Amino acid sequence: MINKTLGRKSMDYKRRTSGRLLGLVTAGVALGLMPFSNVAKAADEMVLGLTMAFSGIYATMNKTTEVAVDIAVAEINAAGGINGKKLRVVKFDTASDPKQAVAAVRKFSRDDKALGVIGPFSSSEARVAFAAGEREGIVQIPNASSAPKLADKFSYAYRLTESEFIQFDRLIKTLKKRNAVKDSVAILYGTDDVVSKAVGLYIMKPILTKEKVNITGPIGFATKAFDLAPQVSQLKGKNIDYVGLAGITPVAIRVVKEMRRQGIKAPIIGGQIWADPEIVEKMGKDGDDAVFTTSFYYDLNEKTRNFTKKFVDGAKKKGIVKPFPHHVDAAAYDIVYVFKKAMEVAKITGDPSKLKEERTAIRDVLGKNQYDLISGKVCFDKNGDAQLPGYILTMKNKQWKLLETHAPLPCS
């Protein structure tokens, strides 16, 4: 493992002309000025990259990441920028493809001369993009990747997300405290989605086993299958308190609809993977009494409510209607402010001639500071993962209600 706090690895052009034709000399001078003009422009701003997905499997959750980032950038620039320079974000659509997440970090590093990267979004993207970022020497901070132990092998990898294992463990502890689990919890997971499979088999199952909760299943299903009836029918006639559903939002909605069609009334529980405001309308009353966990609660305090208002307005301008932000939107917003503080502490100048050393300076200060964010007071542990609070929520009549708050773990 590479230690994240100690022991880190830390154009000049010549033009030749014949001089025989004034036109060629003049053209050469004009062309020669272009790189210097670009350098001067770059020196007046701080550049970050944003890896996002407007299409593909994660588009439902990821389509408003851009809105949250744009809000943060506008706020920072209105307040004077970072170290007296404006912040600019360049964007790359990966279409939820891990290979494109690798292409994105290379583009940001080599072509855009970015100081850091917001993203990539998912654990499957981060799994390969982190290695590419390490080779490029540029920090990446995802806003959704939450599979355990992805950042710990890389010195330039940090994550502003909480582990699904920690969050689901908090959820089960809350249910047990309320004596809500008496018979069993069924597990449904997608066999053809690496994230869903990991959550179902390597997070839900071991946590329920550890907490001595009886398990029905696990029952696997193909997330791309047209008909989920055969898998859901396996729940009929079982004494089930809850159905642990490991699947992204669109899949979760389909499963819940099929459960209700077959008369299975058990509420669902899930981790951060589908704590998505879209379930409010799309699940409707079928989602009543669902319990899930998230690192951001939109109605917690004045800061969260202020961000929520800006977010809803910003999304509406792009033709997207959401009642409030997803926690991945809040994390994207917060990541911009994490980079801001790191750049201020490291006294980053944005000077292109110091790009390599300034990227490393950002890396070296990230884990040594605490950040006052809309997600709460946040720090990064020695593995590069943020320690975030857990909010256990339930849904009733298209509203989210806070059941319990779990304080973040201390950073070590």
Buried (B, 14 or more C-beta within 10 A) or exposed (E): EBEBBEEBEEEEEEEEEEEEEEEEBEEBEEEEEEEEEEBEEBBEBBBBBBBBBBEBBBBBBBBBBBBBBBBBBEBBBEEEBBBEBBBBBBBBBBBBBBEBBBBBBBBBBEEBBBBBBBBBBBBBBBBBBBBBBBEBBBBBBBBBBBBBEBBBBBBBBBBBBBBBBBBBBBBBBBBEEEEBBEEBBBBBBBBEBBBBBBBBBBBBBEBBEEBEBBBBBBBBBEBEBEEBEEBBBBBEEBEBBBBBBBBBBBBBBBBBBBBBEBEBEBBBBBBBBBBBBBBBEBBBEBBBBBBBBBBBBBEBEEEBEEBBEBBBEBBEEEEEEBBBBBBBBBBBBBBBBBBBBBBEBBEBBBEBEEBEEBBBBBBBBBBEBEBEBBBBEBBBBEBBBBBBBBBBBBBEEBEBEEBBBBEBBEBE
